[in-house]
Amino acid sequence: VLSSSLPRLVREFVAQNNTSQIKHVIQILSQEFALSQHPHSRKGGLIGLAACSIALGKDSGLYLKELIEPVLTCFNDADSRLRYYACEALYNIVKVARGSVLPHFNVLFDGLSKLAADPDPNVKSGSELLDRLLKDIVTESNQFDLVGFIPLLRERIYSNNQYARQFIISWILVLESVPDINLLDYLPEILDGLFQILGDNSKEIRKMCEVALGEFLKEIKKNPSSVKFAEMANILVIHCQAADDLIQLTAMCWMREFIQLAGRVMLPYSSGILTAVLPCLSYDDRKKNIKEVANVCNQSLMKLVIPEDDEMDEAKQSMTLLAEPTSEESLSKPEAASSDPPHCGRSELDITALNQPLSFPCSSERIQVTLNLDGIVQVLDCHLHDTSIGMMTRIAVLKWLYHLYIKTPRKMFRHTDSLFPILLRTLSDESDEVILKDLEVLAEIASSPAGQTEGHGPSDGSDVRPGPVELHVPARAGQLSSSGTKGLECSPSTPTMNSYFYKFMINLLKRFSSERKLLETRGAFIIRQLCLLLNAENIFHSMADILLREEDLKFASTMVHTLNTILLTSSELFQLRNQLKDLKTPESRNLFCCLYRSWCHNPVTTVSLCFLTQNYKHAYDLIQKFGDLEVTVDFLTEVDKLVQLIECPIFTYLRLQLLDVKNNPYLIKALYGLLMLLPQSSAFQLLSHRLQCVPNPELMQTADSTKPSASFKRTTASNIDYTELLQHFEKVQNKHLEARHQRAGRAEQLDRRVVL
């Protein structure tokens, strides 16, 4: 009856323009049939509504609300056959109405998204037919209400059902392909959901989502000026830390493009980006692709920090951005969020910031952004404190700190007091590469002109700086004015000196004292590298002065021995050795006296310093004092090493001076003195053979032999009070003797307690 008489009846009403009767028929079909409690009545009602729509033809658009609503209600029917008939009925209604159904698109989409996950294959098949028809209509029309659809899409995109996800992605791909629909404007609304779908267990869905994201990224590259980069930055930060490799790699690739396309717009999000990127730099070959992209992100972000960031006044920046209140607001949100202490784990999504639009400037404009240095430094500090992070991450963190000290030294020195302890602890790292980068940062802190600024000095009030030490910090090209250079060439006790240099030397020696293993394994390596990065004379001068006041005499002796070995053997100290060899200038004589006073902690090193500086008479005088010292195995071992050093290329000049017997009598006496100290050993034989080669002075007579040698002239005109130096040596050695006796007494008391 419905299939034959109903269409005829409806057509008659259409011809008569009797809308009230048409609505009455539809109401009866809906209320008494489609929404009936009896299954057969519901089936009949669905067929009748479809037939009514066909009979209405182009006029069906006037009654779509009444036609669609009862059919959509049947989508939730418990009977799968009725759900199928409902699908079939809606297909016929939509097919007749075509573009007229677009105002009802949201309810149709909502119903279809539920049928996409229907367990019955027939229902699912029917919904797919209806889905394709609806997609064709949307593609053909230019009146699709995207603004009204986005909230529903944003809600449905978080579905966990695979079929619902597949349905969502298919629609996003369709909408993305329609030229008149600009889905890119609303990408921030759905980007997070897309990345979550990318982690689906189904390979097919992952592939579809990957394609959709790839299409969006292509569009972003084509039209960067219309992209709301800032609104999506935090979303990418979160997914760059995902456990799923595909999600992490895709998000990292997006982040790379965002940094390169948006430039300094991304700077306010630097702390979050670094939190996500830095750990990836230590990935192994299993995640090689992620590591490589993360490295590009890191390098690109680092390039965005410029010297102007150190000069920008924050108040001025705020005034600059007032012209664009929307942009300023969106940029200030992450700044405020980053002021909290960072966590090395997953960053939180800043929904407030994401809701703020950002206008992207033309390429000819210069984006004005205030660098959130506090947030960046906190993240870097957090990663340095994390002992579980990999070597490459630690190196990257140190590279960042070095870069920031170079580009923004004035602002960075506000953080130096908090960073200094962890930078010192990093010197104990297992990796030489990490230590090298750490030393570069510390050297930059110690030598930067920004460190002279009043109020940026070290907070350790216990560090007493003596006046006599004169330190020369080399000026960096283009960084110092003439007045600045003058300030650096003065005592560290003066306010104009970079106070962190002396603080660094003090704390480095403290670290060596507390970690003897570090001194033994890396001490020479660290000091040699510092001599390359800083001024070697400054380092030795300041360390010698600090050691002069060292209360731990055993450590002082060990440290002096280490410094002396470096001084005599390292290629990095070639210039300093030449300076000490001649003692021609007041500066070199001042340096010798400073070193000598500390070198007195170790008798043998003191003699070697005298040999280096060609003070042979004083060396002989010192060796005469050795008879009053306690000769131990360690002492004889050091004499043995000194004999070995005399045979090295460094002391070639000394061995050649043995030919001038007449003018170097104290050199020969000093060497014989060492020989007498040694037991019958290989070192004794070596030195004995060397002294046997000393020629007879009568055979070495020449016409000008009566003239005093240059070395003799230098020694007598050096204006050094050697008597006072010898007295200082005796005083220091008496302290060492007393300290040894005290240690021996304590050990004896401990043994007695153990026996008792």
Salt bridges, closest charged atoms under 4 A:
GLU12 OE2 - ARG8 NH1 3.72
GLU69 OE2 - LYS65 NZ 2.92
ASP77 OD2 - ARG42 NE 2.76
ASP79 OD2 - ARG81 NH2 3.53
ASP110 OD2 - LYS114 NZ 3.63
ASP110 OD1 - ARG156 NH2 1.86
ASP118 OD2 - ARG83 NE 2.67
ASP131 OD2 - LYS135 NZ 2.88
GLU140 OE1 - ARG98 NH2 2.95
GLU155 OE2 - ARG156 NH1 3.10
GLU189 OE1 - ARG154 NH1 2.14
ASP192 OD1 - HIS239 NE2 2.61
ASP200 OD2 - ARG165 NH1 2.75
GLU215 OE2 - LYS218 NZ 3.75
ASP244 OD2 - ARG206 NH1 3.22
ASP245 OD1 - LYS287 NZ 3.45
GLU257 OE2 - LYS221 NZ 3.85
GLU257 OE2 - ARG256 NE 3.34
ASP284 OD2 - ARG286 NH2 2.60
ASP309 OD1 - ARG264 NH2 2.64
ASP374 OD1 - HIS415 NE2 2.94
ASP381 OD1 - HIS385 ND1 3.28
ASP417 OD1 - LYS503 NZ 3.64
ASP429 OD2 - ARG394 NE 2.70
ASP432 OD1 - ARG522 NE 3.32
GLU440 OE1 - LYS437 NZ 3.74
GLU444 OE1 - ARG476 NH2 2.87
ASP460 OD2 - LYS510 NZ 3.90
ASP463 OD1 - LYS510 NZ 3.94
GLU470 OE2 - HIS472 NE2 3.15
GLU515 OE2 - ARG511 NH2 2.84
ASP545 OD2 - ARG549 NH1 3.44
ASP552 OD2 - ARG516 NH2 2.89
GLU572 OE1 - ARG528 NE 3.11
ASP621 OD2 - LYS617 NZ 3.31
GLU630 OE1 - ARG740 NE 3.23
GLU638 OE1 - HIS561 ND1 3.87
GLU647 OE1 - ARG690 NH2 2.67
GLU724 OE1 - ARG597 NH2 2.96
GLU730 OE2 - LYS625 NZ 2.37
GLU748 OE2 - ARG752 NH2 2.83
